[in-house]
Amino acid sequence: MYRITKEFHFSASHQLSHLPDDHQCARLHGHNYVVVVELASATLNADGFVRDYGELKPLKTYIDDTFDHRHLNDVMSEVSTGENMARHFYEWCAARWPETSAVKVSETPKTWAEYRP
């Protein structure tokens, strides 16, 4: 199996107001997010790629236009946890690139959430 990944970055605020008042994530705060999309295939295309990285530019555009420097509570229909964002980006990517196999989202350099069906 061949696997490729590409990393995308954005900054945004959010608030997990359903958590207890003394939980740090209940307060309004922001992160410098990292999104990593993984594509996998048992075979390569005629150019020797799983998929040309340039074909993933629509994800950068989507992230920049919809998420970057936004308040995630205003743009997401679900609670804006890293786990929900990983699934959201996975579904968005899989609808465009059937080779999509996983998406990881980082809120901090030490934390990652991954969605892999």
N, C-alpha and C positions, 0 to 999 in steps of 0.2 A: 504494500500500500504506500503510495506517495502522499505526503502531506506538505502543505504550504501554509504559512501564516502571514498576516499583515496587521500592523498595529496602527491604531488611530487614537488621537488625543482630543479631549475637550475639557472645558471648565464649566461648572454649573453649581447652582445651589439647590438644596432641597431640605425638607423637614419631615421627619417621621413622627408626626404629631399624635399618632395612635399609641406611642410608647409612653411609659410613665414620665412624669415631669422631671424626675431626677436622672433620666437616661440622657447621655450627651447627645444622642441623635434626635431627641425630641426638640432640641433647639435648632433654629435656623442656622445652617452652616453650608459650606461648599467643599468641593473636591476638585482636584485635577485628575480627571478620569482617563483611563487607558482602556481601549477596547481592542481585543485581538480576535480576529476572525480566522478560523482554520478551515481549509478545504482539503478534501482527500479524494483520491481516485486510484483504482487498481491499474489504470492505464494512463498514458500521457497522450496529449493531442498531437497533431502532425508537427507542431512547432517544438515538441518536447516539454510542454508545460502541463501541469494539472489545470491551470488557468493563468492567462497572462495577468500579472499584478495590475497592469493598467486598466483592466476591465473592472477592477474593484473601486475605481474612482467614484461611482455613484454613492457608495457608502460614505466616503468622506464628505461629499456634498450633502447627503442626508443628515449626517451628524452635525456639520457646520451650520446648516440652515435650521435645524429643528432643536438641537440640544445645546450647542455651544453658547455659553454666557446667557443661559436661560435658567429659570426656576423650574426644576423638573416636576414639581407638583402641578404646575400649569400645563405641562406638555405630555405627561404620561397619564393614562387612564387607570393604571394600577399603582400601588405603593412603590415609590422610587428606590427600592433596594437594589443592590448590585445583582442579586439573583434574578429579580424581575427584568432588569435591564438586559442581562445576558440572554434571557429567553426572548425578549423583544427583538434584540438585534439578530439573534439566530433566525427567528421567523422571517424577519425582513430580508436577510441575506438568502435564506433557503428558497424564498419565493423567486429569487432572481438567478441564483447559482446553485443548481442541484448538488454540486460537490460539497456544499457547506456541511461540515461535520461537527463543529463546536464554536462557541463564542465565549470568551472570558472577559470579565470586566473588573478593573481594579479601581478602588476608591483611594487607596493609599499605597505606598510602595510595598507594604507588607501584607496587604489583603487582596484576595482574588475570589470572585464568584464565577462559576462556569456552568453553562448549559450545554449538555451533550445528550441528545435523545438516544 
